[in-house]
């Protein structure tokens, strides 16, 4: 029967990328850890890792199991904390980096949950563009990042975990002719005037989406303001393809904004955590990861709007 120890050993190998580093992290011999991973794979019936000269990387099934393993461990940690009389004795400072778009739609609830659980931990938040947050993570100047993971550059130096996947939808003004269709496709939108949000590398993501569709969009306006996108769409000055996490059914002026799925658009905007790979994590980072995973358990894979 699978044990929590096996799950923790699996997570250690997945996060470090090698048996030797994982053995040091969990304080057991390499041979014991190797046997534990092999036993876990036999019990599950799938290969969780690809073995190669430079270490071990997760298979597709391994990535799926890692997400479930994190959720299992978060649930256990939450159960332990619920039985403790108080977490007031937990102290220290946690520096959290956050990218621009994520700060407005995901961070507040996460920090509120963490501060409620650990009131004596000082939290310092640094908001900036993804490249700078990534630089600070790699250099060890911040502890953990909450950001869009799609465009990370130094993946070898960072460990990441997706917390939520936000699907893209088409924003339209009321009474637009496309609203009468049962299905809307990317080709239906390409020739329409589009409003493009370019904060937090959203324009990079949009170019990737259109390139995959092999279509050229007609972008008539670019803005760094999500509220501007809402106002312009509601006013009938264009449409926008936005992640669902940013959707609200009205503009600041109270005008209605419609949203519809695109039948041939399957990409999602992945929001998650990043922290430096290899070095020993502080206890505060582990606590923060646990709270974030609990939030994922409660909210599912889609952000509430």
N, C-alpha and C positions, 0 to 999 in steps of 0.2 A: 504494500500500500504506500502511496506517495506521502512523504512527510514534509513538514515545513522546512526541515533542515535541507532536504533535497532541493526544494524550491529556492532557498537562499543560496545554496551552492550554485545552482543554475544561473541565478541572477548575477552572482559574482563573476562567473565566467563570461556571461553575456556583456557585462559592463566593462570588464577589463580587456577582453579579447584574447586572453591566454590563460592556460592552466597555472603557470608559474605565478603570475600576478594575482590571480584569484586565490590561489593557495595561501599567499601571504596575507591577503585581505581577510580571509575567514579563519586563518591560523590552523590549517591542517596540511598534511603532506600532499604533494602533487599526485602521488599514486592513489591515495585515498579519494581525492577530488575527481581524478580521472574515472575511477571505478564508479563513483556516485553519479557522474553524468551519464556514463554508459548504462547504468542500471535504470536511470530515469528515462532514457530513450527507449529502452526495452519495454518498460512499463507502459509508456505512452504509445509506442508502436511507430514512431516517426524519428527521423534524424533531425535534431535540433540545431546542429552545428555543421558547418563545412570545415574540415581540417585541412590546413595548409602549412607551409614552412614558416610563415610569419605569425601564425597563431590560429585563432578560431573565429569564424564569423557565423552569424545566425543564418539559418535557412529561412525560407518564407514561413514555414510552420514554426520555426524558432521565434520569429518576430511575433507571431500571433500568441504563442505561449508566454512570451515575455510580458506582453500587456496583461494577460490574465494573472501571471505570477505577481506583478506589481499590485494588482487589485486585491489579490488574496492577502498579501502581506500588509497592505494598507488596512484592510478590514480587521486583521488580527491586531495590528497596532492600535487601531481605534478602540477595539474591545478592551485592550489592556488599559488604555488611558481612561476609559469610562469607569474602570474599577479603582482607579487611583483617587485618593482624596483630593489632591490638588496638583496642579502643574505650576504653581507659583514659584517653585524653587528653580525652574528653568530660566536661566538668564543668559545674556550675551547680546551681540549685535549681528544682524543678518543683512547683508547688502544684496538687494534684488535689482537686477537690470531688466528693463521692459522696453520693447519697441513701441513706436508711437501709436499705431492703430490698436494694438492689444491693450494699451493702458486705458483707453476709454471704454472698452467693452468687456474686459475679463478680470482686470487686476483687483478692482475694489472689493468684490465679493471674496476673492481668494485671500487678500490681506485681512479682511474683517474676520474670516474664519480662523486664520492663523493667530491673529492678535487675541481673539476671544479664548482660544485654547491655551495660549502662552502669553499672558499679559505683561510679563516682565522682560520679554525679548524686545530689544530696540530694533526697529526695521527702518532701513534707509533705502529709498527707492531712487534709482537713476534711470531717467527716460531719455532715449536717444535712438538714432537709426540703428538698424540691425548690424551693419559692419562694425560700428564702434562697440556695441554691446558684446558682440562676439570677441573682439579684441580684448576687452576687459575680462571676459570669462577665461580666455586662454592664458592671459597674463596673471590671473589670480587676484585681480583687483576687485572683482565682485564675486559673490558666492554662487548665485543661481540666476538664470535668465528666464523670463516668461516672454515668448516671442513667436513670430511666424517662422516655422522651421523650414519652409520650402527652399529658401535660398542660402542656407548655411554653406560656408566655404570650407572651413577647417574641421570637417567631420571626424578626422582622425584624432583630433585633440579634444573633442567634446562628446559627452554622452548626452543623448536626447531621449525624450519620451513625449509622444503625442498625448495631449489631454482631450482635445476635441477636434472634430473635423467638420468644418462649416461648408455646406454645399453652396454653390453659386446660383443665383436666380436673376432673372431679368426684371428690372424696375421699369414700370411704364406709368404714364399719366392716365387718369380715368378716361374712358370712352375711346381709347386707342384701338384701331381696327384689329391689331393682333390679339386683343383680348377675346375676340369672338372665335378664335381658333381652338380646336381641341388640343393640338400639339404645336409647339413653336420650336423651330430649329435655328442653329447658328446662322445659317444662310439667310433666314428670314430677317435677321437683325443686322447683318453686315452692311447693308445699304442705307440703314437708318442713321440719323444723327445720334452720336453716342457721346456721353459725358464720362470722362476717364478720371478716376481718383488716382493720384500718384504718390500719396503718402505711404510710408512703410513698404516701399517696393511693390505696391499694388500694380503699377504700370508694367513692371517686369513680369509679374504673374499674368497680366492680361495679354501681353505679347506672346507668352508661352501658350496660353489657351487658344488664341487665334492662329498661331502657327500650327498647332496640333490639328485644328479644323481646316487648315489650308485655305484660309480666307483672310481678306484684308478689310479691317473695320474702317468705318468712316467716323473718326473721332473729330468732333467739332469744338470740344472744350475740355481743357484739363484743369483740375483743381486739387488743392491739398486739403480741402474741407469736405467731410462727409455731409455736413449740414447743407453745404452749397449744392452737393449732388442731389440731395432730397428736394431742395427748393426748386432747382432747375428742372428736375423730372416732373414734379408736381405741376409746374407752370407750363408743361408741354414743350419745353425747349430741347428735349432729347430723352433718350433712354440710357440706362446704365446696367452693366452686369456687375453685381456686387455679392460678396459673401453674406450668407444669411445672418451672421452675427451682427451685422450693421443695420439690418432692416428694421424700420419702424413704419407703420401704415399711414403716417402723416408727416408733413413738413412742420417747421416751426410756426408757420402761418396757419396751420390746421388744415392744409389741403391734402387730399387723399393721394396715396401712392400705392399702385397695384404691384404685385410681384407674382411672377410665373416661372415655373421650371422650364429649362431648355432641354428638350428630349435627348439631344446628342452631346450635352455637356455633363461629364461625370466627374471632373476634377473637383477637389475640395481644397479649402484653405485650412492647413493644419497648424493649429496653435498648440504649443507645448512648452516643456521645460528643457533647459540646457545647462549643463554644469561641466566643469573640467574633468576630463578623463584621466585615470591613472593615479592621481594623488589621493590620499586618504581624505574622505569627506568629514566635515565637522558634524557633530550631533545635530546642530541646528538645521543644516541642509537636509539631513534625513527626516527631521520633523516636518520641515516645509514640504518636502516631497510627499510625505504621508498625508498631509492636509490637502494638498492638491489632488492626490489620487482619490481621496474621499469625496471631493467636490465632483470629480469625474463620475464616481459611482452614483452620486445623487442626481446629476444632471444628464447623464447619458453622453452620447458622442456629439450631440448638437447643443450649442449654446442656447439658453433661453432668451427670447426677445420680447 
